[in-house]
Amino acid sequence: MTRPRKNHVIETAEKPVRDLWRMFRIMAEFTEGFEELASVGPAVSIFGSARTVPEHPHYKLAETTSRKIVQAGFAVITGGGGGIMEAANKGANEANGTSIGLNIEIPEEQVPNEYQNLSLHFRYFFVRKVMFLKYAHGFIVFPGGYGTMDEFFESVVLIQTLRQAYFPVVLMVRDYWDGLIHWMERKMLNEHGFISPEDLSVFTIQDDPDAAVKIITDFRNKQGPGGLAMPPGMKKGRGYDMPESI
């Protein structure tokens, strides 16, 4: 009979302790995020590629859109990095608005851009994602890569299924998104029936910053606050009542 290696036993014993401290770290990140963002008022989360250079038209478009978002009475939330995130923070900052960066600790270190006037730092992607969603009155998604696609599809999944996410989603730069949307309509909807026709109406595509801002302001004026809420039937915890929204 093979006995467990001593080092293996030690590592096994230490794992619950590490997991407990990890849980505390997660709770601390949620707590800090909620406390810092609860007072900023209505906000719009803006996404897009970190690789977009300042000379690119998409960078200029994001900067202009963010400036108009602030002028319409919203704070701007980005991932805090370069490219489109920097452009959005820059536009918000220069319009004297609240320019928020939700920075993430990753192996290839993300350098926070200089245009944030409220910076939060996260170790866990899923905590950071909640912050993007919870206080959003709208998502504006510029061209980007896997991370941008992840944010876009996560938002439409929440709107489509659990109805937890409650805000408009605007895709900027029609030329970039048209191929994807046509594929979704042809393959996912018509050929396979994996989505319903109404699922293609949970987002809109725009090229005009003024039109994008109008979609979000019209939603605010008509529907009231957006954001992330607990689905119906999930109000009870163990021994206490959970609030309807988180």
N, C-alpha and C positions, 0 to 999 in steps of 0.2 A: 504494500500500500504506500502510495507516494504522499508524503506529508507536504502541506502548504509551505512554501518558502516564507521565511521570517519577514522579508521585506513586503511580500504580498499581503501577509496578515496585517502588518502595520498600515499599509496603504488602504486596506479594506476598512480598518477601524477609523482611519482619519477621514474617509470619504463623507460620512454623515456630517462631520463637523464642517468640512469645506462647503458642503451643500447648504448647511444652515447659514453660514456666513454669506454665501451667494444669495440666499433668499433675503437676508437683511439688506444686502447691497441693492437688490432689485426693488425692495420696498422703499429704500431711501431715494432711488432715482425717480420712482413714481411720485413720492411725496414732494421732492424738490420741484419736479415738473409741474405738478398741480398747483403748488403754492406760487410759483413764479408766473405761470401763464393765466391763472384764474382772473387776474386783475388787468390784463392787457386789452380786454374788450374784444369786439368782433375781429376775426383775423382771416386771412387767406393764405393757404399753403401753396407755395410755388416750387415746382420740380423741373429738372432738366439736367442735361449732361454737365459733368464737372470739367469736361475737356473742351468746352466751347471757349474760344479765345475772344478777348475784348473787341477785336476787329470784325468779328463775325456778325452778320445781320441778326442772327438769333439772340446774341448778347444784347445788342442795341434794343431789340424788340422787348426782351425781358425787362430791361432797365426802364423803358418807357411804360410798359404795362404795370410794373410795380409802383412807379410814381403815381400813376392814375388810380391805382388801388388805394394808396394812402390818401390821395385827394378826395376819394369817395368815402373816407371815414374808417378804413380798415387798417389793422396792423398786417405786416407781412412776415410769414414764417418760411424759412428755407432750411436746408440741411447744413448750412454754415460753411460750405466749402467754396471751391472756385467755380469758374464757368457760369452757367445760368444762375446758380445759387448766389454767386458774387454779384452778378448783374442785378438780381432782384433785391438783394440787401442794399446795394448801392443806390438804386432808384428810390427805395423806401427811406434810406438815411438822408439822401439829398433833398427829399420832399419833407423833411422834418417829421417823419413818421416813426412808429415803433418798428425797428428792423431786428427780427429775432433769428438767431442761428441755433439749430439743434445739432450740435457737433457730435460726431461719433468717433470712438477710439477704435482704430483698425490697424492691422499690421503695417500696411503702407500708410503711414501717418497722414491724416488729413490736416492741412494747415487752415485754421479758421480765417476767413476773409476779414478784412479790416473794417467792413461797413456794418457790422453788427453793433447795436447799442444794447442788446440783451442776448447774452450767450449762455447756453446750457450745454453740458457735456455728458454724454451717455456712453456706457460700456455695452449696453444691450440694445440690439436693433429693435426688438419687439416693444420695449418701453418707449423708445424714440418714435416708433410708428404710432403708438397710442396718442402721443402728444401732437403729432401732425393731424390726427383725425379729430380728437376730442374738441378742440377749440376752433375748428375750421368752419367758416361760413361758405367756403368754396375751395376747390382745387383748380389751379391752373397748371397744366402740364405742357412743358416745352419739349422739343426733340431731345432724346437722350437714349441711354443704353439700358442694360438689364435692370439697374436700380430704378430708373424712371418707369420702365414697364411694370416693375413690381408694384410701385406706388399706384400707378394707374389701375392695374387690374385688381389690386386689393380693394381700392375704393369702390369700383363697380361691383365687385363680388358682395361687399357689405350692403350696398344699396339694393342689389338684385335679390339677395337671399334673406338675410336676417333683418333687413331694413334698419340696421343699426346706424349706418352712415346716412346723414340727412343733409345734403348740400349739393349744389351743382358742380359738375366736373367739366372743365373746358380744356380741350386739346388745342394748342396753338400751333400754327403753321400747317395748313391743310395739305400741302404737297408732301410733307413728311408722313402724315398719318393715313392718307387716302388708301395706300396699298394694304395696310393692316386692316382697316375697316372694311374694305371690299372683300378681303379674304375671310374675315369674320362673317360677313353677310353670306358669301357664296358657300363656304365650307361649313362653318359652325351652325348657321341658321338653315339655309336652304338644302344643303346636301345631307347633313347629318341630324339636324334638329336638336343640337346640343344646347341652344339658347332659344328664347322666344323673341318674336318681333319687337316687343316692348323693351327688351333688354338693350337694344341698340339706341334707345331713346334716353338712357340714363346719363349720357354725355353729349356734348356738342363740339363741333370743330369750328374754329375761327382763325382769321388772319388779322383782324382789326382789334387792337387793344381796347378801344372804346366799346366795341360790341361785347368783348369778354367781361369788362367791368359792369356793363349794363345787365348782363345775365345774373351776375352775383348780387348787384344792388336790387334788382327786381325781386329776386328770391328773398332777400332780407326784408324788403318792404311788404311782400305778400305773405311769406311763410313764417317770418320771425327767425329766431336763432336756429342755426344748424349745429352740426357737430356729431359726437358719438354718444349713443345712449344704450343702456341695457335693453335687450329684447324683452317683450312681454313674458311674464311668468318666471322671471329670474330676479324677484325682489327679496326673496327670503334667504338669509344665511343661517348658520348654526347659532341659534340663541340670540339673534338680533335681526332687525329689519334692514335690508340694504336699500339705499336710495334708488330711485328709478333710473337716474343717470349716474355715470361714473366720470 
